[in-house]
Amino acid sequence: MERSPAISFTILAFTVLAGGPLLLEHTGLFTGAFPTEILARVDDGNVVRATDSQ
């Protein structure tokens, strides 16, 4: 039974370390640090239409 507090502390510390940056990013402190937009450009020559496959 003595190992239980050590395991609980380890799980708590891991949770805080893993969730801390996610919480800070969600609240706006790291706004723009983790870009999520997809940057792409499609030209007319690269577009495949269903009528083109026949």
C-alpha positions as CSV (number, residue, x, y, z in Angstrom):
1,M,0.0,0.0,0.0
2,E,2.9,2.4,0.3
3,R,3.4,2.5,-3.5
4,S,-0.1,3.9,-4.1
5,P,0.8,7.6,-3.2
6,A,3.9,7.5,-5.4
7,I,1.9,6.1,-8.4
8,S,-0.8,8.7,-7.8
9,F,1.7,11.5,-7.7
10,T,3.3,10.2,-10.9
11,I,0.0,10.1,-12.7
12,L,-0.9,13.5,-11.5
13,A,2.4,15.0,-12.5
14,F,2.2,13.4,-16.0
15,T,-1.4,14.7,-16.4
16,V,-0.4,18.2,-15.5
17,L,2.7,18.2,-17.7
18,A,0.7,16.8,-20.7
19,G,-2.4,18.9,-20.3
20,G,-0.7,22.2,-19.4
21,P,0.4,23.2,-22.9
22,L,-3.0,22.1,-24.3
23,L,-4.8,24.3,-21.8
24,L,-2.5,27.3,-22.5
25,E,-3.0,26.9,-26.2
26,H,-6.8,26.7,-25.7
27,T,-6.9,29.9,-23.6
28,G,-4.9,31.8,-26.2
29,L,-1.5,32.1,-24.7
30,F,0.1,30.2,-27.5
31,T,-2.1,31.6,-30.2
32,G,-0.5,30.8,-33.6
33,A,2.2,28.6,-32.1
34,F,0.6,25.5,-33.4
35,P,-0.8,26.3,-36.9
36,T,-3.7,24.1,-37.9
37,E,-4.7,25.5,-41.3
38,I,-3.9,23.6,-44.5
39,L,-2.0,25.6,-47.0
40,A,-2.7,24.4,-50.6
41,R,-3.2,25.8,-54.0
42,V,-5.0,24.1,-56.8
43,D,-4.6,25.1,-60.4
44,D,-7.3,24.5,-63.1
45,G,-4.9,22.0,-64.8
46,N,-4.8,19.8,-61.6
47,V,-8.5,19.4,-61.2
48,V,-10.0,16.1,-62.2
49,R,-13.6,16.0,-63.0
50,A,-15.9,13.0,-63.3
51,T,-16.5,13.8,-67.0
52,D,-12.7,13.7,-67.7
53,S,-12.4,10.0,-66.7
54,Q,-14.4,8.6,-69.6
